[in-house]
Amino acid sequence: PFRMQQVLLNWVFVVASAALILDFGALQDLLREPVGGPDFFAELCNWFGVLSCLAWLLGFAILANWLHQVGATSMGKAGCYLKLVASVFFNLQPMTGTMG
């Protein structure tokens, strides 16, 4: 049931995962400490983190909606809610890092 919602959810998580990999790649590039300062890819580190975290937040919100529609167990819903709350807190660091 609700197959298109499952497809959307999976694509949101794919985007979140790809942005997280780019975030880690930019962080590694930032930690190399190039002579002339960080390059453009390293400067995007926090922005990749913001994209990743917002995608995780959206994904878990869609997952919570889907769990309600299919009548999931209360423990399944509780796990999703905890991941949703965690994704809100994970948004704080990259968003504050974009402010300079």
KOLZAVO-915235 format. One record per residue: y, x negated, z of N, C-alpha, C, CB in turn. Coordinates in nm, 2 decimals, decimal comma, always signed. Atoms other than C-alpha are relative to their C-alpha. Glycine has a CB too. Example, Ala and Ser with C-alpha at 12.3 -4.5 7.8 and 13.67 -1.06 7.14 Angstrom:
BEGIN
<r n_yy="-0,12" n_xx="-0,09" n_zz="+0,00" ca_yy="-0,45" ca_xx="-1,23" ca_zz="+0,78" c_yy="+0,12" c_xx="-0,09" c_zz="+0,00" cb_yy="+0,00" cb_xx="+0,10" cb_zz="+0,12"/>
<r n_yy="-0,11" n_xx="+0,09" n_zz="+0,00" ca_yy="-0,11" ca_xx="-1,37" ca_zz="+0,71" c_yy="+0,11" c_xx="+0,08" c_zz="+0,08" cb_yy="+0,05" cb_xx="-0,04" cb_zz="-0,14"/>
***
This chain:
BEGIN
<r n_yy="-0,12" n_xx="-0,08" n_zz="+0,00" ca_yy="+0,00" ca_xx="+0,00" ca_zz="+0,00" c_yy="+0,13" c_xx="-0,09" c_zz="+0,00" cb_yy="+0,00" cb_xx="+0,09" cb_zz="+0,12"/>
<r n_yy="-0,13" n_xx="+0,06" n_zz="+0,01" ca_yy="+0,36" ca_xx="-0,10" ca_zz="-0,07" c_yy="-0,01" c_xx="-0,14" c_zz="-0,06" cb_yy="+0,06" cb_xx="-0,01" cb_zz="+0,15"/>
<r n_yy="+0,03" n_xx="+0,13" n_zz="+0,07" ca_yy="+0,25" ca_xx="-0,38" ca_zz="-0,31" c_yy="+0,12" c_xx="-0,07" c_zz="-0,04" cb_yy="-0,09" cb_xx="+0,03" cb_zz="-0,12"/>
<r n_yy="-0,12" n_xx="+0,07" n_zz="+0,05" ca_yy="+0,59" ca_xx="-0,45" ca_zz="-0,45" c_yy="+0,08" c_xx="-0,06" c_zz="+0,12" cb_yy="+0,09" cb_xx="+0,10" cb_zz="-0,07"/>
<r n_yy="-0,07" n_xx="+0,06" n_zz="-0,12" ca_yy="+0,73" ca_xx="-0,51" ca_zz="-0,10" c_yy="-0,08" c_xx="-0,13" c_zz="+0,04" cb_yy="+0,00" cb_xx="+0,10" cb_zz="+0,12"/>
<r n_yy="+0,07" n_xx="+0,12" n_zz="-0,03" ca_yy="+0,45" ca_xx="-0,76" ca_zz="-0,04" c_yy="+0,03" c_xx="-0,11" c_zz="-0,10" cb_yy="-0,15" cb_xx="+0,03" cb_zz="-0,01"/>
<r n_yy="-0,04" n_xx="+0,10" n_zz="+0,10" ca_yy="+0,54" ca_xx="-0,94" ca_zz="-0,37" c_yy="+0,14" c_xx="-0,05" c_zz="+0,03" cb_yy="-0,01" cb_xx="+0,07" cb_zz="-0,14"/>
<r n_yy="-0,14" n_xx="+0,04" n_zz="-0,04" ca_yy="+0,91" ca_xx="-0,95" ca_zz="-0,27" c_yy="-0,01" c_xx="-0,09" c_zz="+0,12" cb_yy="+0,09" cb_xx="+0,12" cb_zz="+0,03"/>
<r n_yy="+0,02" n_xx="+0,08" n_zz="-0,12" ca_yy="+0,81" ca_xx="-1,08" ca_zz="+0,07" c_yy="-0,05" c_xx="-0,14" c_zz="-0,03" cb_yy="-0,09" cb_xx="+0,07" cb_zz="+0,10"/>
<r n_yy="+0,06" n_xx="+0,13" n_zz="+0,04" ca_yy="+0,60" ca_xx="-1,36" ca_zz="-0,08" c_yy="+0,10" c_xx="-0,09" c_zz="-0,07" cb_yy="-0,12" cb_xx="+0,02" cb_zz="-0,08"/>
<r n_yy="-0,10" n_xx="+0,08" n_zz="+0,07" ca_yy="+0,88" ca_xx="-1,47" ca_zz="-0,32" c_yy="+0,11" c_xx="-0,04" c_zz="+0,09" cb_yy="+0,06" cb_xx="+0,09" cb_zz="-0,11"/>
<r n_yy="-0,10" n_xx="+0,04" n_zz="-0,10" ca_yy="+1,13" ca_xx="-1,47" ca_zz="-0,03" c_yy="-0,05" c_xx="-0,12" c_zz="+0,08" cb_yy="+0,04" cb_xx="+0,11" cb_zz="+0,09"/>
<r n_yy="+0,05" n_xx="+0,11" n_zz="-0,07" ca_yy="+0,90" ca_xx="-1,70" ca_zz="+0,16" c_yy="-0,02" c_xx="-0,13" c_zz="-0,09" cb_yy="-0,14" cb_xx="+0,04" cb_zz="+0,06"/>
<r n_yy="+0,00" n_xx="+0,11" n_zz="+0,10" ca_yy="+0,85" ca_xx="-1,92" ca_zz="-0,15" c_yy="+0,13" c_xx="-0,07" c_zz="-0,01" cb_yy="-0,05" cb_xx="+0,04" cb_zz="-0,14"/>
<r n_yy="-0,13" n_xx="+0,06" n_zz="+0,01" ca_yy="+1,22" ca_xx="-1,97" ca_zz="-0,18" c_yy="+0,04" c_xx="-0,07" c_zz="+0,13" cb_yy="+0,11" cb_xx="+0,11" cb_zz="-0,03"/>
<r n_yy="-0,03" n_xx="+0,06" n_zz="-0,13" ca_yy="+1,25" ca_xx="-2,04" ca_zz="+0,20" c_yy="-0,07" c_xx="-0,13" c_zz="+0,01" cb_yy="-0,04" cb_xx="+0,10" cb_zz="+0,11"/>
<r n_yy="+0,07" n_xx="+0,12" n_zz="-0,01" ca_yy="+0,98" ca_xx="-2,30" ca_zz="+0,18" c_yy="+0,05" c_xx="-0,11" c_zz="-0,10" cb_yy="-0,15" cb_xx="+0,03" cb_zz="-0,04"/>
<r n_yy="-0,06" n_xx="+0,10" n_zz="+0,09" ca_yy="+1,13" ca_xx="-2,47" ca_zz="-0,13" c_yy="+0,13" c_xx="-0,05" c_zz="+0,06" cb_yy="+0,02" cb_xx="+0,07" cb_zz="-0,14"/>
<r n_yy="-0,13" n_xx="+0,04" n_zz="-0,06" ca_yy="+1,47" ca_xx="-2,48" ca_zz="+0,04" c_yy="-0,03" c_xx="-0,09" c_zz="+0,12" cb_yy="+0,09" cb_xx="+0,12" cb_zz="+0,04"/>
<r n_yy="+0,03" n_xx="+0,09" n_zz="-0,11" ca_yy="+1,31" ca_xx="-2,63" ca_zz="+0,35" c_yy="-0,05" c_xx="-0,14" c_zz="-0,04" cb_yy="-0,11" cb_xx="+0,07" cb_zz="+0,09"/>
<r n_yy="+0,04" n_xx="+0,13" n_zz="+0,05" ca_yy="+1,14" ca_xx="-2,90" ca_zz="+0,15" c_yy="+0,12" c_xx="-0,08" c_zz="-0,05" cb_yy="-0,10" cb_xx="+0,02" cb_zz="-0,12"/>
<r n_yy="-0,12" n_xx="+0,07" n_zz="+0,05" ca_yy="+1,48" ca_xx="-2,98" ca_zz="-0,02" c_yy="+0,08" c_xx="-0,05" c_zz="+0,12" cb_yy="+0,08" cb_xx="+0,10" cb_zz="-0,08"/>
<r n_yy="-0,07" n_xx="+0,03" n_zz="-0,12" ca_yy="+1,63" ca_xx="-2,98" ca_zz="+0,33" c_yy="-0,05" c_xx="-0,13" c_zz="+0,06" cb_yy="+0,00" cb_xx="+0,11" cb_zz="+0,11"/>
<r n_yy="+0,06" n_xx="+0,12" n_zz="-0,05" ca_yy="+1,38" ca_xx="-3,24" ca_zz="+0,45" c_yy="+0,02" c_xx="-0,12" c_zz="-0,09" cb_yy="-0,15" cb_xx="+0,02" cb_zz="+0,02"/>
<r n_yy="-0,03" n_xx="+0,10" n_zz="+0,10" ca_yy="+1,43" ca_xx="-3,44" ca_zz="+0,13" c_yy="+0,14" c_xx="-0,06" c_zz="+0,02" cb_yy="-0,03" cb_xx="+0,04" cb_zz="-0,14"/>
<r n_yy="-0,13" n_xx="+0,04" n_zz="-0,02" ca_yy="+1,80" ca_xx="-3,45" ca_zz="+0,18" c_yy="+0,02" c_xx="-0,07" c_zz="+0,13" cb_yy="+0,10" cb_xx="+0,13" cb_zz="-0,01"/>
<r n_yy="-0,01" n_xx="+0,07" n_zz="-0,13" ca_yy="+1,76" ca_xx="-3,54" ca_zz="+0,55" c_yy="-0,05" c_xx="-0,15" c_zz="-0,01" cb_yy="-0,08" cb_xx="+0,08" cb_zz="+0,10"/>
<r n_yy="+0,06" n_xx="+0,14" n_zz="+0,02" ca_yy="+1,54" ca_xx="-3,84" ca_zz="+0,45" c_yy="+0,10" c_xx="-0,09" c_zz="-0,08" cb_yy="-0,13" cb_xx="+0,01" cb_zz="-0,07"/>
<r n_yy="-0,10" n_xx="+0,07" n_zz="+0,08" ca_yy="+1,80" ca_xx="-3,94" ca_zz="+0,19" c_yy="+0,12" c_xx="-0,03" c_zz="+0,09" cb_yy="+0,05" cb_xx="+0,08" cb_zz="-0,12"/>
<r n_yy="-0,11" n_xx="+0,03" n_zz="-0,09" ca_yy="+2,07" ca_xx="-3,91" ca_zz="+0,46" c_yy="-0,03" c_xx="-0,11" c_zz="+0,10" cb_yy="+0,04" cb_xx="+0,13" cb_zz="+0,07"/>
<r n_yy="+0,04" n_xx="+0,10" n_zz="-0,10" ca_yy="+1,88" ca_xx="-4,13" ca_zz="+0,70" c_yy="-0,02" c_xx="-0,14" c_zz="-0,06" cb_yy="-0,13" cb_xx="+0,04" cb_zz="+0,06"/>
<r n_yy="+0,01" n_xx="+0,13" n_zz="+0,06" ca_yy="+1,85" ca_xx="-4,41" ca_zz="+0,45" c_yy="+0,13" c_xx="-0,08" c_zz="+0,02" cb_yy="-0,03" cb_xx="+0,02" cb_zz="-0,15"/>
<r n_yy="-0,13" n_xx="+0,07" n_zz="-0,02" ca_yy="+2,22" ca_xx="-4,49" ca_zz="+0,51" c_yy="+0,04" c_xx="-0,09" c_zz="-0,11" cb_yy="+0,00" cb_xx="-0,08" cb_zz="+0,13"/>
<r n_yy="-0,04" n_xx="+0,08" n_zz="+0,11" ca_yy="+2,33" ca_xx="-4,60" ca_zz="+0,17" c_yy="+0,14" c_xx="-0,07" c_zz="+0,03" cb_yy="+0,02" cb_xx="+0,09" cb_zz="-0,13"/>
<r n_yy="-0,12" n_xx="+0,09" n_zz="-0,03" ca_yy="+2,61" ca_xx="-4,86" ca_zz="+0,15" c_yy="+0,13" c_xx="+0,08" c_zz="-0,02" cb_yy="+0,00" cb_xx="-0,12" cb_zz="-0,10"/>
<r n_yy="-0,13" n_xx="-0,07" n_zz="+0,03" ca_yy="+2,88" ca_xx="-4,63" ca_zz="+0,00" c_yy="+0,01" c_xx="+0,13" c_zz="+0,07" cb_yy="+0,01" cb_xx="+0,02" cb_zz="-0,15"/>
<r n_yy="+0,00" n_xx="-0,13" n_zz="-0,07" ca_yy="+2,81" ca_xx="-4,34" ca_zz="+0,23" c_yy="-0,11" c_xx="+0,09" c_zz="-0,07" cb_yy="+0,13" cb_xx="+0,07" cb_zz="-0,01"/>
<r n_yy="+0,11" n_xx="-0,08" n_zz="+0,05" ca_yy="+2,57" ca_xx="-4,05" ca_zz="+0,17" c_yy="+0,04" c_xx="+0,05" c_zz="-0,14" cb_yy="-0,02" cb_xx="+0,12" cb_zz="+0,09"/>
<r n_yy="-0,02" n_xx="-0,05" n_zz="+0,14" ca_yy="+2,52" ca_xx="-3,93" ca_zz="-0,19" c_yy="+0,01" c_xx="+0,15" c_zz="+0,00" cb_yy="-0,11" cb_xx="-0,05" cb_zz="-0,09"/>
<r n_yy="-0,02" n_xx="-0,15" n_zz="+0,01" ca_yy="+2,56" ca_xx="-3,57" ca_zz="-0,31" c_yy="-0,12" c_xx="+0,08" c_zz="+0,05" cb_yy="+0,03" cb_xx="+0,04" cb_zz="-0,15"/>
<r n_yy="+0,12" n_xx="-0,07" n_zz="-0,05" ca_yy="+2,20" ca_xx="-3,47" ca_zz="-0,24" c_yy="-0,01" c_xx="+0,00" c_zz="+0,15" cb_yy="-0,12" cb_xx="-0,07" cb_zz="-0,06"/>
<r n_yy="+0,01" n_xx="+0,01" n_zz="-0,15" ca_yy="+2,22" ca_xx="-3,59" ca_zz="+0,12" c_yy="+0,11" c_xx="+0,09" c_zz="+0,06" cb_yy="+0,02" cb_xx="-0,15" cb_zz="+0,04"/>
<r n_yy="-0,11" n_xx="-0,09" n_zz="-0,05" ca_yy="+2,55" ca_xx="-3,40" ca_zz="+0,16" c_yy="-0,04" c_xx="+0,14" c_zz="+0,01" cb_yy="+0,13" cb_xx="-0,02" cb_zz="-0,08"/>
<r n_yy="+0,04" n_xx="-0,14" n_zz="+0,00" ca_yy="+2,37" ca_xx="-3,08" ca_zz="+0,08" c_yy="-0,11" c_xx="+0,03" c_zz="+0,10" cb_yy="-0,06" cb_xx="+0,03" cb_zz="-0,14"/>
<r n_yy="+0,10" n_xx="-0,02" n_zz="-0,10" ca_yy="+2,13" ca_xx="-3,12" ca_zz="+0,37" c_yy="+0,01" c_xx="+0,13" c_zz="+0,08" cb_yy="-0,01" cb_xx="-0,12" cb_zz="+0,09"/>
<r n_yy="-0,02" n_xx="-0,12" n_zz="-0,08" ca_yy="+2,28" ca_xx="-2,85" ca_zz="+0,59" c_yy="+0,00" c_xx="+0,13" c_zz="-0,08" cb_yy="+0,13" cb_xx="-0,01" cb_zz="+0,08"/>
<r n_yy="+0,00" n_xx="-0,12" n_zz="+0,08" ca_yy="+2,33" ca_xx="-2,61" ca_zz="+0,30" c_yy="-0,14" c_xx="+0,04" c_zz="-0,04" cb_yy="+0,08" cb_xx="-0,03" cb_zz="-0,13"/>
<r n_yy="+0,14" n_xx="-0,04" n_zz="+0,02" ca_yy="+1,96" ca_xx="-2,63" ca_zz="+0,21" c_yy="-0,06" c_xx="+0,06" c_zz="+0,13" cb_yy="-0,08" cb_xx="-0,13" cb_zz="-0,04"/>
<r n_yy="+0,05" n_xx="-0,06" n_zz="-0,13" ca_yy="+1,89" ca_xx="-2,56" ca_zz="+0,58" c_yy="+0,05" c_xx="+0,14" c_zz="+0,02" cb_yy="+0,05" cb_xx="-0,08" cb_zz="+0,11"/>
<r n_yy="-0,05" n_xx="-0,14" n_zz="-0,01" ca_yy="+2,12" ca_xx="-2,25" ca_zz="+0,57" c_yy="-0,08" c_xx="+0,09" c_zz="-0,09" cb_yy="+0,15" cb_xx="+0,00" cb_zz="-0,03"/>
<r n_yy="+0,07" n_xx="-0,09" n_zz="+0,09" ca_yy="+1,95" ca_xx="-2,12" ca_zz="+0,26" c_yy="-0,14" c_xx="+0,02" c_zz="+0,05" cb_yy="-0,01" cb_xx="-0,07" cb_zz="-0,14"/>
<r n_yy="+0,13" n_xx="-0,02" n_zz="-0,05" ca_yy="+1,61" ca_xx="-2,18" ca_zz="+0,41" c_yy="-0,01" c_xx="+0,09" c_zz="+0,12" cb_yy="-0,06" cb_xx="-0,14" cb_zz="+0,04"/>
<r n_yy="+0,00" n_xx="-0,08" n_zz="-0,12" ca_yy="+1,69" ca_xx="-2,02" ca_zz="+0,74" c_yy="+0,04" c_xx="+0,15" c_zz="-0,03" cb_yy="+0,10" cb_xx="-0,05" cb_zz="+0,10"/>
<r n_yy="-0,03" n_xx="-0,14" n_zz="+0,04" ca_yy="+1,85" ca_xx="-1,71" ca_zz="+0,58" c_yy="-0,11" c_xx="+0,06" c_zz="-0,07" cb_yy="+0,13" cb_xx="+0,00" cb_zz="-0,08"/>
<r n_yy="+0,12" n_xx="-0,06" n_zz="+0,07" ca_yy="+1,55" ca_xx="-1,67" ca_zz="+0,36" c_yy="-0,11" c_xx="+0,03" c_zz="+0,10" cb_yy="-0,05" cb_xx="-0,10" cb_zz="-0,11"/>
<r n_yy="+0,10" n_xx="-0,04" n_zz="-0,10" ca_yy="+1,32" ca_xx="-1,69" ca_zz="+0,66" c_yy="+0,03" c_xx="+0,12" c_zz="+0,07" cb_yy="-0,02" cb_xx="-0,12" cb_zz="+0,10"/>
<r n_yy="-0,05" n_xx="-0,12" n_zz="-0,07" ca_yy="+1,53" ca_xx="-1,43" ca_zz="+0,84" c_yy="-0,02" c_xx="+0,12" c_zz="-0,08" cb_yy="+0,15" cb_xx="-0,02" cb_zz="+0,03"/>
<r n_yy="+0,02" n_xx="-0,12" n_zz="+0,09" ca_yy="+1,52" ca_xx="-1,20" ca_zz="+0,54" c_yy="-0,15" c_xx="+0,03" c_zz="-0,01" cb_yy="+0,07" cb_xx="-0,03" cb_zz="-0,14"/>
<r n_yy="+0,14" n_xx="-0,02" n_zz="+0,01" ca_yy="+1,15" ca_xx="-1,25" ca_zz="+0,50" c_yy="-0,06" c_xx="+0,06" c_zz="+0,12" cb_yy="-0,07" cb_xx="-0,14" cb_zz="-0,03"/>
<r n_yy="+0,05" n_xx="-0,06" n_zz="-0,11" ca_yy="+1,07" ca_xx="-1,17" ca_zz="+0,85" c_yy="+0,05" c_xx="+0,14" c_zz="+0,03" cb_yy="+0,02" cb_xx="-0,08" cb_zz="+0,13"/>
<r n_yy="-0,05" n_xx="-0,14" n_zz="-0,01" ca_yy="+1,29" ca_xx="-0,86" ca_zz="+0,84" c_yy="-0,07" c_xx="+0,09" c_zz="-0,10" cb_yy="+0,16" cb_xx="+0,00" cb_zz="-0,04"/>
<r n_yy="+0,08" n_xx="-0,08" n_zz="+0,09" ca_yy="+1,11" ca_xx="-0,74" ca_zz="+0,53" c_yy="-0,15" c_xx="+0,02" c_zz="+0,05" cb_yy="-0,01" cb_xx="-0,07" cb_zz="-0,14"/>
<r n_yy="+0,13" n_xx="-0,01" n_zz="-0,06" ca_yy="+0,78" ca_xx="-0,82" ca_zz="+0,70" c_yy="-0,01" c_xx="+0,10" c_zz="+0,11" cb_yy="-0,05" cb_xx="-0,14" cb_zz="+0,05"/>
<r n_yy="-0,01" n_xx="-0,09" n_zz="-0,11" ca_yy="+0,88" ca_xx="-0,62" ca_zz="+1,01" c_yy="+0,00" c_xx="+0,15" c_zz="-0,06" cb_yy="+0,12" cb_xx="-0,02" cb_zz="+0,09"/>
<r n_yy="-0,01" n_xx="-0,13" n_zz="+0,06" ca_yy="+0,96" ca_xx="-0,32" ca_zz="+0,78" c_yy="-0,14" c_xx="+0,03" c_zz="-0,06" cb_yy="+0,10" cb_xx="+0,00" cb_zz="-0,11"/>
<r n_yy="+0,13" n_xx="-0,02" n_zz="+0,06" ca_yy="+0,63" ca_xx="-0,36" ca_zz="+0,60" c_yy="-0,11" c_xx="+0,03" c_zz="+0,11" cb_yy="-0,05" cb_xx="-0,12" cb_zz="-0,09"/>
<r n_yy="+0,10" n_xx="-0,02" n_zz="-0,11" ca_yy="+0,43" ca_xx="-0,38" ca_zz="+0,93" c_yy="+0,02" c_xx="+0,14" c_zz="+0,05" cb_yy="+0,02" cb_xx="-0,10" cb_zz="+0,11"/>
<r n_yy="-0,02" n_xx="-0,14" n_zz="-0,04" ca_yy="+0,59" ca_xx="-0,05" ca_zz="+1,03" c_yy="-0,05" c_xx="+0,10" c_zz="-0,10" cb_yy="+0,15" cb_xx="+0,03" cb_zz="+0,03"/>
<r n_yy="+0,04" n_xx="-0,10" n_zz="+0,11" ca_yy="+0,51" ca_xx="+0,12" ca_zz="+0,70" c_yy="-0,15" c_xx="+0,01" c_zz="+0,00" cb_yy="+0,05" cb_xx="-0,04" cb_zz="-0,13"/>
<r n_yy="+0,15" n_xx="+0,00" n_zz="+0,01" ca_yy="+0,14" ca_xx="+0,02" ca_zz="+0,71" c_yy="-0,06" c_xx="+0,03" c_zz="+0,14" cb_yy="-0,05" cb_xx="-0,13" cb_zz="-0,05"/>
<r n_yy="+0,05" n_xx="-0,03" n_zz="-0,13" ca_yy="+0,10" ca_xx="+0,10" ca_zz="+1,08" c_yy="-0,08" c_xx="-0,11" c_zz="+0,07" cb_yy="-0,09" cb_xx="+0,12" cb_zz="-0,01"/>
<r n_yy="+0,06" n_xx="+0,12" n_zz="-0,05" ca_yy="+0,02" ca_xx="-0,25" ca_zz="+1,20" c_yy="-0,01" c_xx="+0,02" c_zz="+0,16" cb_yy="+0,08" cb_xx="-0,13" cb_zz="-0,03"/>
<r n_yy="+0,02" n_xx="+0,00" n_zz="-0,15" ca_yy="-0,09" ca_xx="-0,32" ca_zz="+1,56" c_yy="+0,13" c_xx="-0,04" c_zz="+0,07" cb_yy="-0,12" cb_xx="-0,09" cb_zz="+0,04"/>
<r n_yy="-0,12" n_xx="+0,03" n_zz="-0,07" ca_yy="+0,16" ca_xx="-0,36" ca_zz="+1,83" c_yy="+0,02" c_xx="-0,15" c_zz="+0,02" cb_yy="+0,00" cb_xx="+0,07" cb_zz="+0,14"/>
<r n_yy="-0,01" n_xx="+0,15" n_zz="-0,02" ca_yy="+0,07" ca_xx="-0,73" ca_zz="+1,88" c_yy="+0,04" c_xx="-0,06" c_zz="-0,14" cb_yy="-0,14" cb_xx="-0,05" cb_zz="+0,04"/>
<r n_yy="-0,05" n_xx="+0,05" n_zz="+0,13" ca_yy="+0,12" ca_xx="-0,79" ca_zz="+1,50" c_yy="+0,15" c_xx="+0,02" c_zz="-0,01" cb_yy="-0,07" cb_xx="+0,07" cb_zz="-0,11"/>
<r n_yy="-0,14" n_xx="-0,03" n_zz="+0,01" ca_yy="+0,46" ca_xx="-0,63" ca_zz="+1,52" c_yy="+0,08" c_xx="-0,10" c_zz="+0,10" cb_yy="+0,03" cb_xx="+0,14" cb_zz="+0,04"/>
<r n_yy="-0,06" n_xx="+0,08" n_zz="-0,10" ca_yy="+0,54" ca_xx="-0,83" ca_zz="+1,84" c_yy="+0,01" c_xx="-0,14" c_zz="-0,05" cb_yy="-0,07" cb_xx="+0,00" cb_zz="+0,13"/>
<r n_yy="+0,00" n_xx="+0,14" n_zz="+0,06" ca_yy="+0,45" ca_xx="-1,16" ca_zz="+1,66" c_yy="+0,11" c_xx="-0,01" c_zz="-0,10" cb_yy="-0,13" cb_xx="-0,03" cb_zz="-0,06"/>
<r n_yy="-0,11" n_xx="+0,00" n_zz="+0,11" ca_yy="+0,68" ca_xx="-1,07" ca_zz="+1,37" c_yy="+0,14" c_xx="+0,01" c_zz="+0,06" cb_yy="-0,02" cb_xx="+0,12" cb_zz="-0,09"/>
<r n_yy="-0,13" n_xx="+0,00" n_zz="-0,07" ca_yy="+0,97" ca_xx="-0,98" ca_zz="+1,61" c_yy="+0,03" c_xx="-0,13" c_zz="+0,06" cb_yy="+0,00" cb_xx="+0,11" cb_zz="+0,10"/>
<r n_yy="-0,02" n_xx="+0,13" n_zz="-0,05" ca_yy="+0,93" ca_xx="-1,31" ca_zz="+1,78" c_yy="+0,04" c_xx="-0,10" c_zz="-0,10" cb_yy="-0,12" cb_xx="-0,05" cb_zz="+0,08"/>
<r n_yy="-0,03" n_xx="+0,08" n_zz="+0,11" ca_yy="+0,94" ca_xx="-1,49" ca_zz="+1,45" c_yy="+0,14" c_xx="+0,03" c_zz="-0,05" cb_yy="-0,10" cb_xx="+0,01" cb_zz="-0,11"/>
<r n_yy="-0,13" n_xx="-0,05" n_zz="+0,05" ca_yy="+1,25" ca_xx="-1,28" ca_zz="+1,35" c_yy="+0,11" c_xx="-0,06" c_zz="+0,10" cb_yy="+0,01" cb_xx="+0,15" cb_zz="+0,00"/>
<r n_yy="-0,10" n_xx="+0,05" n_zz="-0,10" ca_yy="+1,43" ca_xx="-1,38" ca_zz="+1,68" c_yy="+0,01" c_xx="-0,16" c_zz="-0,02" cb_yy="-0,04" cb_xx="+0,03" cb_zz="+0,14"/>
<r n_yy="+0,00" n_xx="+0,15" n_zz="+0,01" ca_yy="+1,33" ca_xx="-1,75" ca_zz="+1,63" c_yy="+0,08" c_xx="-0,04" c_zz="-0,13" cb_yy="-0,14" cb_xx="-0,05" cb_zz="-0,01"/>
<r n_yy="-0,07" n_xx="+0,04" n_zz="+0,12" ca_yy="+1,47" ca_xx="-1,75" ca_zz="+1,27" c_yy="+0,15" c_xx="+0,02" c_zz="+0,02" cb_yy="-0,05" cb_xx="+0,09" cb_zz="-0,11"/>
<r n_yy="-0,14" n_xx="-0,02" n_zz="-0,03" ca_yy="+1,80" ca_xx="-1,62" ca_zz="+1,41" c_yy="+0,05" c_xx="-0,13" c_zz="+0,07" cb_yy="+0,03" cb_xx="+0,12" cb_zz="+0,09"/>
<r n_yy="-0,04" n_xx="+0,12" n_zz="-0,07" ca_yy="+1,82" ca_xx="-1,92" ca_zz="+1,65" c_yy="-0,01" c_xx="-0,12" c_zz="-0,09" cb_yy="-0,09" cb_xx="-0,02" cb_zz="+0,12"/>
<r n_yy="+0,01" n_xx="+0,11" n_zz="+0,09" ca_yy="+1,71" ca_xx="-2,16" ca_zz="+1,37" c_yy="+0,12" c_xx="-0,01" c_zz="-0,09" cb_yy="-0,13" cb_xx="+0,01" cb_zz="-0,08"/>
<r n_yy="-0,12" n_xx="-0,01" n_zz="+0,09" ca_yy="+2,02" ca_xx="-2,05" ca_zz="+1,17" c_yy="+0,11" c_xx="-0,08" c_zz="+0,07" cb_yy="+0,03" cb_xx="+0,14" cb_zz="-0,03"/>
<r n_yy="-0,12" n_xx="+0,06" n_zz="-0,07" ca_yy="+2,25" ca_xx="-2,20" ca_zz="+1,43" c_yy="+0,03" c_xx="-0,14" c_zz="-0,04" cb_yy="-0,02" cb_xx="+0,01" cb_zz="+0,15"/>
<r n_yy="-0,03" n_xx="+0,14" n_zz="+0,02" ca_yy="+2,21" ca_xx="-2,57" ca_zz="+1,37" c_yy="+0,05" c_xx="-0,03" c_zz="-0,14" cb_yy="-0,13" cb_xx="-0,08" cb_zz="+0,02"/>
<r n_yy="-0,06" n_xx="+0,03" n_zz="+0,13" ca_yy="+2,25" ca_xx="-2,58" ca_zz="+0,99" c_yy="+0,13" c_xx="+0,06" c_zz="-0,03" cb_yy="-0,10" cb_xx="+0,04" cb_zz="-0,11"/>
<r n_yy="-0,13" n_xx="-0,07" n_zz="+0,02" ca_yy="+2,53" ca_xx="-2,33" ca_zz="+0,99" c_yy="+0,12" c_xx="-0,08" c_zz="+0,07" cb_yy="+0,00" cb_xx="+0,14" cb_zz="+0,05"/>
<r n_yy="-0,11" n_xx="+0,07" n_zz="-0,07" ca_yy="+2,73" ca_xx="-2,53" ca_zz="+1,25" c_yy="+0,02" c_xx="-0,14" c_zz="-0,07" cb_yy="-0,03" cb_xx="-0,02" cb_zz="+0,15"/>
<r n_yy="-0,01" n_xx="+0,13" n_zz="+0,07" ca_yy="+2,65" ca_xx="-2,85" ca_zz="+1,05" c_yy="+0,08" c_xx="+0,01" c_zz="-0,13" cb_yy="-0,14" cb_xx="-0,05" cb_zz="-0,04"/>
<r n_yy="-0,08" n_xx="-0,01" n_zz="+0,12" ca_yy="+2,83" ca_xx="-2,71" ca_zz="+0,74" c_yy="+0,15" c_xx="+0,01" c_zz="+0,03" cb_yy="-0,04" cb_xx="+0,13" cb_zz="-0,07"/>
<r n_yy="-0,14" n_xx="-0,01" n_zz="-0,04" ca_yy="+3,15" ca_xx="-2,68" ca_zz="+0,94" c_yy="+0,07" c_xx="-0,13" c_zz="+0,01" cb_yy="+0,02" cb_xx="+0,08" cb_zz="+0,13"/>
<r n_yy="-0,06" n_xx="+0,13" n_zz="+0,00" ca_yy="+3,21" ca_xx="-3,05" ca_zz="+0,92" c_yy="-0,03" c_xx="-0,07" c_zz="+0,13" cb_yy="+0,15" cb_xx="+0,01" cb_zz="-0,01"/>
***
